[in-house]
Amino acid sequence: MIRKVSAVVLGIVAAVAIVAAVEAIGHSVYPIPPDVDVNDPVRFENYVASLPFGAFLFVLASWNFGAFGGGLLAVFIARHKPFIYATIVGAFVLVASVANLIMIPHPLWFSVTAVISISVMTTVTGLIASSRFSAGNN
C-alpha cells in the first residue's frame, strides 16, 4: 500500500516539478514585462492574449512533459498496472491545466490542443510503460 501511495504522490510531485521547470525556461525566453500586473485580471488577460505562439508552446510542452515524466515515475515506483498510475498522474495534470485554462483565458486553439494533447500523452505514457511490463500486470 505504501508503494502505491508513494507512486502516486511522487509522480504528481515530479509532474509539478517538470511543469515548473519548463515554464521557468519559457518565462526566461518570454519574460513578463515589468508593467504587467499579474494581480490585475484585465491587464493580465490582455497580456496573455498578446503572447507569441512560442510562449504558448512552452506552456503546452510543460504540461505534456509533466504528464509524461510524472506518469513514468509513478509507474516505475508502483511496478505494476501502468495504465492506472499513468492515468492518475495524467488526470492530475489535466485537471490542473483545465483549472488554469478556466482562471486565465487562453486562445481557443490552445485550450483544445492542451486538453487533447495531455490526454494523448497520458495514454502514450501508459502504452510505453505497459510495453515494459508483462501483459498480465496491466
C-alpha positions in Angstrom: 0.0 0.0 0.0 2.8 2.4 0.8 4.4 1.7 -2.6 1.1 2.6 -4.3 0.5 5.8 -2.4 4.2 6.8 -2.8 4.0 6.1 -6.5 1.1 8.5 -7.0 2.4 11.2 -4.7 5.9 11.2 -6.1 4.5 11.0 -9.7 2.5 14.1 -9.0 5.4 15.9 -7.3 7.6 15.1 -10.3 4.9 16.3 -12.7 4.6 19.6 -10.9 8.4 20.0 -10.8 8.7 19.3 -14.5 5.9 21.8 -15.3 7.5 24.4 -13.1 11.0 23.8 -14.7 9.8 24.0 -18.3 7.6 27.0 -17.6 10.6 28.7 -15.9 12.6 28.2 -19.1 9.6 29.7 -21.0 9.5 32.7 -18.7 13.2 33.3 -19.3 12.6 33.2 -23.1 9.4 35.2 -22.9 9.6 37.3 -19.7 6.6 39.0 -18.3 7.1 42.8 -18.8 7.5 44.8 -15.6 4.4 46.9 -16.4 2.1 43.8 -16.3 0.4 43.4 -13.0 -0.4 39.7 -12.6 -2.9 40.6 -9.9 -4.9 42.8 -12.2 -7.1 40.3 -14.1 -7.9 42.6 -17.1 -4.3 43.6 -17.7 -3.1 40.0 -17.3 -5.7 38.7 -19.7 -4.6 41.3 -22.2 -1.0 40.3 -21.7 -1.9 36.6 -22.3 -3.8 37.5 -25.4 -0.8 39.3 -26.8 1.7 36.4 -26.2 3.5 35.0 -29.2 2.9 31.4 -30.4 6.2 30.2 -28.8 5.2 31.2 -25.3 2.1 29.0 -25.6 4.3 26.2 -26.9 6.4 26.3 -23.7 3.3 26.0 -21.5 1.9 23.2 -23.7 5.2 21.4 -23.6 5.4 21.8 -19.8 2.0 20.2 -19.2 2.8 17.3 -21.6 6.3 16.7 -20.2 4.8 16.8 -16.7 2.2 14.2 -17.5 4.7 12.0 -19.2 7.6 12.3 -16.7 5.4 12.1 -13.6 3.4 9.2 -15.0 6.6 7.3 -15.8 7.9 7.8 -12.4 4.7 6.7 -10.8 4.7 3.5 -12.9 8.4 2.9 -12.1 7.7 3.1 -8.4 4.5 1.1 -8.5 5.9 -1.5 -10.8 2.6 -2.8 -11.9 -0.7 -1.6 -13.5 1.0 1.1 -15.6 -2.2 2.5 -17.1 -3.7 3.1 -13.7 -0.7 5.0 -12.4 0.0 6.9 -15.6 -3.7 7.8 -15.7 -3.8 9.1 -12.1 -0.9 11.4 -12.7 -2.1 12.4 -16.2 -5.6 13.2 -14.7 -4.0 15.4 -12.1 -2.1 17.3 -14.7 -5.2 17.6 -16.9 -7.4 18.9 -14.0 -4.7 21.4 -13.0 -4.4 22.5 -16.6 -8.1 22.9 -17.1 -8.3 24.9 -13.9 -5.5 27.2 -15.3 -7.5 27.5 -18.6 -10.6 28.5 -16.6 -8.8 31.0 -14.4 -6.7 32.6 -17.2 -8.4 32.9 -20.6 -6.3 31.3 -23.3 -6.9 31.2 -27.1 -9.4 28.5 -28.1 -6.8 26.6 -30.2 -4.5 26.4 -27.2 -7.2 25.2 -24.8 -8.4 22.5 -27.2 -4.9 21.4 -28.0 -3.9 21.3 -24.3 -6.8 19.0 -23.3 -6.3 16.7 -26.2 -2.5 16.5 -26.1 -2.4 15.9 -22.3 -4.9 13.0 -22.8 -2.9 11.6 -25.6 0.4 11.9 -23.7 -1.2 10.1 -20.7 -2.2 7.3 -23.0 1.2 7.1 -24.6 2.8 7.0 -21.2 0.6 4.1 -20.2 1.4 2.3 -23.5 5.1 2.8 -23.1 5.0 1.6 -19.5 2.8 -1.3 -20.5 5.4 -2.5 -23.0 7.9 -2.6 -20.2 5.8 -4.8 -18.0 4.2 -8.1 -18.8 0.7 -8.1 -20.2 -0.6 -9.9 -17.1 0.3 -7.0 -14.8 -1.8 -4.4 -16.6 
